[in-house]
Amino acid sequence: MFEKLVELDKKFDSIEKEMTNPEVISNINKYNELNKNRLELEEPVNKYREYQKLKNEIADAKEMIESGGDKEFIQMAKDELFELQEKEEKTRQELMLLLIPVDPNDKKNVYLEIRSGTGGEEAALFARDLCEMYTRYAQNKKWKVEMVDYADADAGGFAKVILFIKGDEVYSKLKFESGTHRVQRVPSTEASGRIHTSAATVAIMPEVDEVDVKLDIKDIKVDTYRASGAGGQHVNKTDSAIRLTHLPTGIVVACQDGRSQHQNRDTAMKLLQAKIWDQQEEERLKKEYQTRKLQVGTGDRSEKIRTYNYPQGRITDHRIGLTLYRLEYIMLGDLDEIVEALFAADRVDKLNNI
């Protein structure tokens, strides 16, 4: 860790020196780029220098104690040493946190996709329950939720539903929700009271820019069709819904909940970019996780991550071994304890790999 900090310290000095070069000052683009890099390094470098200063003060305090002399003076030096060592440990922890790589997507809005899995009608009902859970969580966070696309199931559930969630640092809170969610409960149609196990999959995809995923319009097949459901009477009378197929990857997205074909097309294009990014990210994560075992996820989006046990009111996140007996409240959108535990586990893992 400290070898890396020494490198950052030298790089910071080098950047500051380069920024005083008249040729750089006259080149506004170059100057702004260097200044951006300097600002990114400023906090960890200043904290490292603060840490080094504390190390030197500790060495001085130890030297005073070892030199002997007046007992009162020695006791003052010992008290000062104790305080300095506490500050040193606190500063070291802060340094380690500053070295954790920042996820560039953390502040982004997300597309949240839920699909019913094994379990037939009960899986579709569970998909609807998850949709309501995340919607309530978003409302608790004062985020805005928009339905992008959906496919109803026969019993009133969702075969598929896609939400767009907009707000402060949405991706940072929801990014660990991707994976297979399993439910254990007695279906309303089960006369014998037997517990069934069903599943639904969740995908969390950040809203990406054109810079992140470049699309060639020639690679996209566009289909229009008549929207259905809660989009309003006028959309049911026109081919306002849009379906996009990305030919190189085979990824298909659709949007029918907008008030116009133009709006649906724009939303579908953004969703397609997010899906392509998500596919690329999954491949990247699988390669990364082959080199080390992470507690939060493996890069395999089909991994079973959580079980919701209704008879016992229990929810278990299998990645971090967290079990809570407050399922009722969690399904009402009180997800903070789980979200914070996953974030903490991920941070610990990254600290161990600095």
PyMOL commands that set and color helices and strands:
alter all, ss='L'
color gray80, all
select helices_A, chain A and resi 2-18+22-25+28-67+71-99+120-140+170-177+217-219+233-236+261-289+327-331+336-352
alter helices_A, ss='H'
color red, helices_A
select strands_A, chain A and resi 110-116+144-152+158-166+179-185+196-206+220-225+241-246+251-255+304-309+314-317+322-324
alter strands_A, ss='S'
color yellow, strands_A
deselect
rebuild
show_as cartoon
